[in-house]
Amino acid sequence: MELIPGNSCGRGEMESCNKQLLLNRYEKETFSTSPYHKLALHIFLCELSPQEMILFQRVLYNDRFSSRDFLASNQEYQSTSWLLQYIVRNFRNLYHFISTVYNYDFRTTKIYKELGYKLFNICENIRDYYLSPRVVYRIDASERRNIHLYFENMKKCLQAMIFRDPVQHLKKLSQEMREKIYSHLSKIGNQKETRHFRELCDKYVVVQALALDALSNKTNEISPDDQLFENIESIISMTSCPNLSRCLLNGRRAVVLSFANRKGDGEGVVLQALTDTANVTGCLEIVDMHYKIVLFRRAWFEKFPQIELNSIYEHLQTALSILQNEPDDVRMHWTRQFIFRLLCCLLGLGMRCRFLPNFHLPQRVLQESERLLKEYGMKEAEGRVQMFYFILKSRLHQLKCESNLAIDYIEKAEALAKTGQYNELEVIQDAKDRLYLSDAPSLSTDTETTDSFQGECAKLTLDLPPSYPLPDIDDHSNYVSLTNSSPESSYQEFTSNT
């Protein structure tokens, strides 16, 4: 098979270029490792004239096509998407396919050489774009201060349960914004550079993102292709900073993918979100993105407790460094949310705050958790955040074998969950039922070599992240564990060891 010599150049030069260069590409590049191959092929197919398409389709004739009129009579096989998929499946890479086109049908050599040459030039131009170094400018997010305040205020309203039906309220508000956006476009055509218009698009993305948050508070049954995601994608390019708008989208898509247990897909979305914000200065949208990544990582905490805890702590640290430049109330609002998610790990809470059985933690983790709860569990927290802290306090008192206080706090959390109609209500009620049972799990102390863990669930053991800045606390060789011993004897043993 003859390879096409050439690059993005004139026809004569194409015939004299280095064949070895193309041979190397043919051997090393594939459709999967070189994404620009598919893009070049898609552009080429879209630019073909009807007559050129007929000639081009003949290259694909093989044993599955019984007649030369098969493609012309079958609309499915005329579609660009089908042709693209067929070529990707049956050819090693684009250079392999180009050589097939270029050398096809000796009776009409000139026509196919022109088609091959056209496809090759498109591929080379795109390849140059992908591989050539480019200047990347850092985006200053401080110019979006108004939208940051709007985002923060709307989020607080959502968590404070101000809206009777937050999902419908936000959907209605976003629909009104969308109508204004379309009206603006119809009046001034493609002139989308006005400050007012871009601010309207920014607010629309914020409202849609918060509508997704409100929906995820109520159910795990959300599709990654939900209309809310599509609505955001349709407006992103018209916002003042598409990178930040896209990170709001991808952070939430990662959370939804975690609901569906699609870890691989979610990891890709997380990577894309981090890439989109790599050249943007720190702002609340990026803090929000890290929070959504924490929620994504929490989905795998039960399977990989220490790994996910360490990862969550890294995102918390990144977010806190960004929040240093924010007002005190904003910084406290976000810090409280991140600390809550950290505490869920430290105290052995799974998805939707499920109390994990057979939990095993050092005394220093218990003591640090209690310190964090005292510091950040403030009464003026928003309703949903307050519910979370009541759950954490209940879990802490359960671990300390203080059953009455554990029940008291779980009932407070239940009341808030009912008011907000939150998805955590079922888990909270299950925890309350277990706390009321006489044989509910309670505490004993143990060492790292314990053999006292029995039951259906595997023992879950974790410690503070290696980089955690912790002052000297009691000897961490003593562990607190959930077993089926009596609360009184367990706590007496725990206190005697400390």
C-alpha positions as CSV (number, residue, x, y, z in Angstrom):
1,M,0.0,0.0,0.0
2,E,1.5,3.3,-1.1
3,L,1.5,6.1,1.5
4,I,0.7,9.6,0.5
5,P,3.7,11.9,0.8
6,G,3.0,15.4,1.7
7,N,1.7,18.0,4.2
8,S,-0.3,21.1,4.1
9,C,1.3,22.3,1.0
10,G,1.0,22.6,-2.8
11,R,0.3,19.6,-5.0
12,G,3.9,19.5,-6.4
13,E,5.4,19.7,-3.0
14,M,3.1,17.0,-1.7
15,E,4.6,14.5,-4.2
16,S,8.2,15.1,-3.0
17,C,7.8,15.2,0.8
18,N,9.4,12.7,3.1
19,K,7.6,9.4,3.0
20,Q,9.4,8.2,6.1
21,L,7.6,10.9,8.1
22,L,4.2,9.6,7.1
23,L,5.3,6.0,7.6
24,N,6.2,6.9,11.2
25,R,2.7,8.4,11.7
26,Y,1.1,5.5,10.1
27,E,2.8,3.1,12.5
28,K,2.4,5.2,15.7
29,E,-0.9,7.1,15.5
30,T,-4.4,5.6,15.9
31,F,-7.9,7.0,16.0
32,S,-7.9,6.5,19.8
33,T,-4.6,8.0,20.5
34,S,-4.8,10.9,18.1
35,P,-8.2,12.6,18.6
36,Y,-7.7,15.1,15.8
37,H,-8.0,12.2,13.3
38,K,-11.8,11.9,13.9
39,L,-12.2,15.7,13.8
40,A,-10.4,16.0,10.5
41,L,-12.5,13.1,9.1
42,H,-15.8,14.7,10.3
43,I,-14.9,18.1,8.7
44,F,-13.9,16.4,5.4
45,L,-17.2,14.4,5.3
46,C,-19.3,17.5,6.0
47,E,-17.5,19.5,3.2
48,L,-18.0,16.9,0.4
49,S,-20.4,17.8,-2.4
50,P,-23.1,15.2,-3.3
51,Q,-21.1,14.1,-6.3
52,E,-18.0,13.7,-4.2
53,M,-19.9,11.8,-1.5
54,I,-21.0,9.2,-4.1
55,L,-17.4,8.8,-5.3
56,F,-16.1,8.6,-1.7
57,Q,-18.6,6.0,-0.7
58,R,-17.3,3.6,-3.4
59,V,-14.1,3.4,-1.4
60,L,-16.0,1.6,1.4
61,Y,-17.5,-1.1,-0.9
62,N,-16.7,-4.5,0.4
63,D,-18.3,-7.9,0.7
64,R,-21.2,-6.7,2.8
65,F,-22.5,-4.5,0.0
66,S,-24.1,-6.6,-2.7
67,S,-24.4,-3.9,-5.3
68,R,-22.9,-0.6,-6.2
69,D,-26.3,1.0,-5.6
70,F,-26.5,-0.2,-2.0
71,L,-25.2,3.0,-0.3
72,A,-27.3,5.3,-2.5
73,S,-30.5,3.4,-1.6
74,N,-29.8,3.2,2.1
75,Q,-30.1,6.5,4.0
76,E,-28.6,5.0,7.2
77,Y,-25.4,4.4,5.3
78,Q,-25.3,7.8,3.8
79,S,-25.2,9.6,7.2
80,T,-21.9,11.3,8.2
81,S,-22.0,9.7,11.7
82,W,-22.4,6.2,10.3
83,L,-19.5,6.7,7.7
84,L,-17.3,8.1,10.5
85,Q,-18.0,5.2,12.8
86,Y,-17.4,2.7,10.0
87,I,-14.1,4.2,9.0
88,V,-12.9,4.3,12.6
89,R,-13.8,0.6,13.1
90,N,-12.2,-0.7,9.9
91,F,-9.0,1.4,9.5
92,R,-6.0,1.7,11.8
93,N,-5.8,5.5,11.6
94,L,-6.5,8.3,9.3
95,Y,-3.3,8.0,7.3
96,H,-4.2,4.3,6.6
97,F,-7.6,5.5,5.2
98,I,-6.1,8.4,3.3
99,S,-3.7,6.0,1.5
100,T,-6.7,3.8,0.6
101,V,-8.6,6.7,-0.9
102,Y,-5.5,8.2,-2.7
103,N,-4.7,4.9,-4.4
104,Y,-8.3,3.8,-5.2
105,D,-9.5,2.9,-8.7
106,F,-6.7,3.3,-11.3
107,R,-9.3,4.3,-13.9
108,T,-10.2,7.4,-12.1
109,T,-6.9,8.0,-10.3
110,K,-7.0,11.8,-10.5
111,I,-10.4,12.1,-8.8
112,Y,-9.4,9.9,-5.8
113,K,-5.9,11.5,-5.5
114,E,-7.7,14.9,-5.2
115,L,-10.0,13.5,-2.5
116,G,-7.1,11.9,-0.6
117,Y,-5.1,15.2,-0.9
118,K,-8.1,17.2,0.4
119,L,-8.5,14.9,3.4
120,F,-4.8,14.9,4.1
121,N,-4.5,18.7,4.1
122,I,-7.4,19.0,6.5
123,C,-5.7,16.4,8.8
124,E,-2.3,18.2,8.7
125,N,-3.8,21.6,9.4
126,I,-5.6,20.4,12.4
127,R,-2.6,18.4,13.5
128,D,-0.5,21.6,13.4
129,Y,-3.1,23.3,15.6
130,Y,-3.1,20.5,18.2
131,L,0.6,20.1,18.4
132,S,1.9,23.7,18.0
133,P,2.7,25.7,21.1
134,R,0.2,28.4,22.0
135,V,0.1,31.3,24.3
136,V,-2.4,30.8,27.1
137,Y,-3.5,33.8,29.1
138,R,-4.6,33.6,32.7
139,I,-8.2,34.7,33.2
140,D,-8.8,37.2,36.0
141,A,-12.1,36.2,37.6
142,S,-12.2,39.3,39.8
143,E,-14.1,41.1,37.1
144,R,-17.1,38.7,37.7
145,R,-17.7,40.0,41.2
146,N,-21.3,40.7,40.6
147,I,-22.0,37.2,39.4
148,H,-20.1,35.7,42.4
149,L,-22.3,37.6,44.8
150,Y,-25.4,36.5,42.9
151,F,-24.3,32.9,43.0
152,E,-23.5,33.1,46.8
153,N,-26.8,34.7,47.7
154,M,-28.9,32.3,45.6
155,K,-27.1,29.3,47.1
156,K,-27.7,30.6,50.7
157,C,-31.4,31.0,49.9
158,L,-31.5,27.5,48.6
159,Q,-29.9,26.0,51.7
160,A,-32.0,28.2,54.0
161,M,-35.1,26.5,52.5
162,I,-36.6,29.9,51.6
163,F,-38.3,28.5,48.4
164,R,-41.4,26.3,49.0
165,D,-40.5,24.2,45.9
166,P,-36.9,25.2,45.0
167,V,-36.7,23.0,41.8
168,Q,-39.8,24.5,40.2
169,H,-39.0,28.0,41.4
170,L,-35.5,27.9,39.9
171,K,-36.8,26.3,36.7
172,K,-39.4,29.1,36.3
173,L,-36.8,31.8,37.0
174,S,-34.4,30.3,34.4
175,Q,-37.1,30.1,31.8
176,E,-37.8,33.8,32.2
177,M,-34.1,34.5,31.8
178,R,-33.9,32.3,28.7
179,E,-36.8,34.2,27.1
180,K,-34.9,37.5,27.7
181,I,-31.7,36.0,26.2
182,Y,-33.6,34.9,23.0
183,S,-35.3,38.3,22.8
184,H,-32.0,40.0,23.1
185,L,-30.5,37.9,20.3
186,S,-33.5,38.4,18.0
187,K,-33.1,42.2,18.3
188,I,-29.4,42.6,17.8
189,G,-28.6,39.5,15.7
190,N,-25.2,38.2,16.6
191,Q,-24.0,41.1,18.7
192,K,-23.5,39.3,22.0
193,E,-20.7,41.4,23.5
194,T,-22.8,43.7,25.6
195,R,-22.1,43.6,29.4
196,H,-25.8,43.3,30.3
197,F,-26.3,40.4,28.0
198,R,-23.3,38.4,29.2
199,E,-24.3,39.0,32.8
200,L,-27.8,37.7,32.0
201,C,-26.2,34.5,30.5
202,D,-24.0,34.2,33.6
203,K,-27.0,34.4,35.9
204,Y,-28.9,31.9,33.8
205,V,-26.1,29.3,34.2
206,V,-26.0,29.9,37.9
207,V,-29.8,29.4,38.3
208,Q,-29.7,26.2,36.2
209,A,-26.7,24.9,38.2
210,L,-28.6,25.5,41.5
211,A,-31.7,23.9,40.1
212,L,-29.6,20.7,39.6
213,D,-28.4,21.1,43.2
214,A,-32.0,21.4,44.5
215,L,-33.0,18.3,42.4
216,S,-30.0,16.2,43.7
217,N,-31.1,17.1,47.3
218,K,-34.3,15.3,46.7
219,T,-33.3,12.3,44.5
220,N,-30.4,10.2,43.1
221,E,-32.4,9.5,39.9
222,I,-31.0,12.2,37.7
223,S,-29.7,11.5,34.2
224,P,-26.3,12.9,33.2
225,D,-28.1,14.0,30.0
226,D,-30.9,15.8,31.9
227,Q,-32.4,18.8,30.1
228,L,-30.9,21.1,32.8
229,F,-27.4,20.1,31.6
230,E,-28.3,20.7,28.0
231,N,-29.7,24.1,28.9
232,I,-26.4,25.1,30.4
233,E,-24.4,23.8,27.5
234,S,-26.5,25.8,25.0
235,I,-25.6,29.1,26.8
236,I,-22.0,28.5,27.9
237,S,-20.3,30.1,24.9
238,M,-22.2,33.4,25.5
239,T,-21.2,33.8,29.1
240,S,-18.5,36.2,30.3
241,C,-16.2,33.2,31.1
242,P,-17.1,29.9,29.4
243,N,-14.4,28.0,31.4
244,L,-16.0,28.9,34.7
245,S,-19.5,28.2,33.4
246,R,-18.3,24.8,32.1
247,C,-16.8,24.0,35.5
248,L,-20.2,24.6,37.2
249,L,-21.6,22.2,34.7
250,N,-19.0,19.4,35.0
251,G,-18.8,19.5,38.8
252,R,-22.5,18.7,38.9
253,R,-22.3,16.1,36.1
254,A,-19.6,14.3,38.1
255,V,-22.0,14.2,41.1
256,V,-24.8,12.8,39.0
257,L,-22.5,10.2,37.5
258,S,-21.5,9.1,41.1
259,F,-25.2,8.5,41.7
260,A,-25.2,6.1,38.8
261,N,-22.0,4.4,40.1
262,R,-20.2,5.4,36.9
263,K,-16.7,6.1,38.4
264,G,-14.8,6.0,35.1
265,D,-17.0,8.5,33.4
266,G,-17.0,10.7,36.4
267,E,-13.2,10.7,36.7
268,G,-13.1,12.0,33.1
269,V,-15.5,14.8,33.9
270,V,-13.6,15.8,37.0
271,L,-10.4,16.0,35.0
272,Q,-12.1,18.2,32.4
273,A,-13.4,20.5,35.2
274,L,-9.9,20.9,36.6
275,T,-8.5,21.5,33.2
276,D,-11.1,24.2,32.4
277,T,-10.1,26.2,35.5
278,A,-6.3,25.7,35.3
279,N,-5.8,29.2,33.7
280,V,-8.4,31.0,35.8
281,T,-7.7,32.9,39.1
282,G,-9.3,31.6,42.2
283,C,-13.0,32.5,42.7
284,L,-16.2,31.0,44.2
285,E,-17.1,29.0,41.0
286,I,-13.8,27.1,41.5
287,V,-14.5,26.6,45.2
288,D,-17.9,25.2,44.2
289,M,-16.2,22.9,41.7
290,H,-13.9,21.5,44.3
291,Y,-16.9,21.0,46.6
292,K,-18.6,19.0,43.9
293,I,-15.5,16.9,43.4
294,V,-15.6,16.2,47.1
295,L,-19.2,15.0,46.7
296,F,-18.1,12.8,43.8
297,R,-15.2,11.3,45.9
298,R,-17.5,10.7,48.8
299,A,-19.4,8.1,46.7
300,W,-16.3,5.8,46.8
301,F,-15.4,6.4,50.4
302,E,-16.9,3.1,51.7
303,K,-14.7,1.1,49.2
304,F,-11.5,3.1,49.5
305,P,-11.8,5.0,52.8
306,Q,-8.2,6.2,53.4
307,I,-7.6,7.0,49.7
308,E,-10.7,9.0,49.3
309,L,-10.3,10.8,52.6
310,N,-6.8,11.9,51.6
311,S,-8.2,13.2,48.2
312,I,-11.1,15.0,49.9
313,Y,-8.7,16.7,52.2
314,E,-6.5,17.9,49.3
315,H,-9.6,19.5,47.7
316,L,-10.6,21.1,51.0
317,Q,-7.1,22.6,51.3
318,T,-7.2,24.0,47.8
319,A,-10.7,25.6,48.4
320,L,-9.6,27.1,51.7
321,S,-6.6,28.8,50.1
322,I,-9.0,30.4,47.5
323,L,-11.4,31.5,50.3
324,Q,-8.7,33.5,52.1
325,N,-9.6,36.5,49.9
326,E,-13.3,36.3,50.5
327,P,-15.3,38.1,53.2
328,D,-15.6,36.4,56.6
329,D,-19.3,35.3,56.1
330,V,-18.6,33.8,52.7
331,R,-15.5,32.1,53.9
332,M,-17.3,30.6,56.9
333,H,-20.2,29.5,54.8
334,W,-18.0,27.5,52.4
335,T,-15.6,26.3,55.1
336,R,-18.5,24.9,57.1
337,Q,-19.6,22.8,54.1
338,F,-16.2,21.4,53.4
339,I,-15.6,20.6,57.1
340,F,-18.9,18.8,57.2
341,R,-17.9,16.5,54.3
342,L,-14.5,15.9,56.0
343,L,-16.3,15.0,59.2
344,C,-18.6,12.6,57.4
345,C,-15.4,10.6,56.6
346,L,-13.8,10.9,60.0
347,L,-17.0,9.7,61.8
348,G,-17.8,6.9,59.4
349,L,-20.8,8.3,57.5
350,G,-21.5,6.9,54.0
351,M,-23.6,8.3,51.1
352,R,-26.6,10.4,52.2
353,C,-25.1,10.3,55.8
354,R,-25.7,6.5,56.3
355,F,-24.2,5.3,59.6
356,L,-21.5,2.8,58.6
357,P,-21.2,-0.4,60.7
358,N,-17.9,-1.9,61.9
359,F,-16.2,1.4,62.0
360,H,-12.7,1.6,63.4
361,L,-10.9,4.9,64.2
362,P,-8.0,6.2,66.4
363,Q,-9.0,8.2,69.5
364,R,-7.2,11.2,68.0
365,V,-9.6,11.1,65.1
366,L,-12.6,11.1,67.5
367,Q,-11.1,14.0,69.5
368,E,-10.3,16.0,66.4
369,S,-13.9,15.4,65.0
370,E,-15.3,16.7,68.3
371,R,-13.1,19.8,68.1
372,L,-14.2,20.6,64.5
373,L,-17.9,20.2,65.5
374,K,-17.5,22.6,68.3
375,E,-15.8,25.1,66.1
376,Y,-18.0,25.0,63.0
377,G,-21.4,23.7,64.3
378,M,-22.9,27.1,64.7
379,K,-26.6,27.7,65.4
380,E,-26.9,30.4,62.6
381,A,-26.1,27.9,59.9
382,E,-28.6,27.5,57.0
383,G,-31.3,24.8,57.4
384,R,-29.7,22.1,55.3
385,V,-26.2,22.6,56.7
386,Q,-27.7,22.6,60.2
387,M,-29.4,19.3,59.5
388,F,-26.0,17.8,58.5
389,Y,-24.4,19.0,61.7
390,F,-27.2,17.5,63.8
391,I,-26.5,14.2,62.0
392,L,-22.8,14.5,62.8
393,K,-23.4,15.3,66.4
394,S,-25.7,12.3,66.7
395,R,-23.0,10.1,65.2
396,L,-20.4,11.5,67.6
397,H,-22.5,10.9,70.6
398,Q,-23.2,7.4,69.4
399,L,-19.5,6.8,69.1
400,K,-19.1,8.1,72.7
401,C,-22.0,5.8,73.8
402,E,-24.2,8.8,74.8
403,S,-27.4,7.3,73.5
404,N,-29.8,9.9,74.7
405,L,-27.9,12.8,73.1
406,A,-27.5,10.8,69.9
407,I,-31.2,10.3,69.7
408,D,-31.9,13.9,70.5
409,Y,-29.7,15.2,67.7
410,I,-31.0,12.7,65.1
411,E,-34.6,13.7,65.8
412,K,-33.6,17.4,65.2
413,A,-32.0,16.3,61.9
414,E,-35.2,14.4,61.1
415,A,-37.4,17.5,61.6
416,L,-35.2,19.6,59.3
417,A,-35.2,16.8,56.7
418,K,-39.0,16.7,56.7
419,T,-39.3,20.4,56.3
420,G,-36.9,20.5,53.4
421,Q,-38.2,17.2,51.9
422,Y,-34.6,16.0,51.6
423,N,-33.4,12.7,50.3
424,E,-31.5,12.0,53.5
425,L,-34.8,11.6,55.5
426,E,-34.9,7.8,55.0
427,V,-31.3,7.3,56.1
428,I,-31.9,9.6,59.2
429,Q,-35.0,7.6,60.2
430,D,-33.1,4.4,59.8
431,A,-30.3,5.7,62.0
432,K,-32.9,6.8,64.6
433,D,-34.5,3.3,64.6
434,R,-31.1,1.7,65.2
435,L,-30.3,4.1,68.0
436,Y,-33.6,3.2,69.7
437,L,-32.9,-0.6,69.5
438,S,-31.4,-2.2,72.5
439,D,-28.9,-4.2,70.4
440,A,-27.8,-1.2,68.4
441,P,-24.0,-1.0,67.7
442,S,-22.1,0.7,70.5
443,L,-18.4,1.1,71.4
444,S,-15.4,-0.7,72.6
445,T,-11.8,0.2,72.5
446,D,-9.2,-1.8,70.8
447,T,-5.7,-1.8,69.4
448,E,-4.5,-2.1,65.8
449,T,-4.3,-5.9,66.3
450,T,-7.9,-6.4,67.3
451,D,-9.8,-9.6,66.6
452,S,-13.1,-8.4,68.0
453,F,-14.6,-7.3,64.6
454,Q,-17.2,-9.8,63.4
455,G,-20.3,-9.6,61.3
456,E,-21.3,-9.3,57.6
457,C,-19.6,-6.0,56.9
458,A,-15.9,-5.6,56.4
459,K,-14.0,-3.5,59.0
460,L,-13.6,0.1,57.9
461,T,-10.3,1.6,59.3
462,L,-8.9,5.0,58.7
463,D,-6.7,7.7,60.1
464,L,-6.2,11.4,59.5
465,P,-4.6,12.4,56.2
466,P,-0.8,12.4,56.3
467,S,-0.6,16.2,55.8
468,Y,-3.3,17.0,58.4
469,P,-1.9,19.8,60.8
470,L,-2.8,18.2,64.1
471,P,-1.4,19.3,67.6
472,D,-0.2,16.6,70.0
473,I,-3.2,14.5,71.1
474,D,-3.5,11.4,73.2
475,D,-1.7,8.2,72.1
476,H,-3.4,7.1,68.8
477,S,-2.5,3.4,69.4
478,N,-5.9,3.1,71.1
479,Y,-8.8,2.7,68.7
480,V,-12.6,3.3,69.0
481,S,-14.7,0.7,67.2
482,L,-18.4,-0.1,66.7
483,T,-19.2,-3.5,68.2
484,N,-22.2,-5.1,69.9
485,S,-21.0,-4.7,73.5
486,S,-23.0,-2.7,76.0
487,P,-22.6,1.1,75.9
488,E,-21.6,1.3,79.6
489,S,-18.9,-1.3,79.5
490,S,-17.5,0.0,76.2
491,Y,-17.3,3.6,77.3
492,Q,-15.7,2.7,80.7
493,E,-13.0,0.7,78.8
494,F,-12.5,3.6,76.4
495,T,-12.1,6.2,79.2
496,S,-9.8,3.9,81.2
497,N,-7.4,3.6,78.2
498,T,-7.3,7.4,77.7
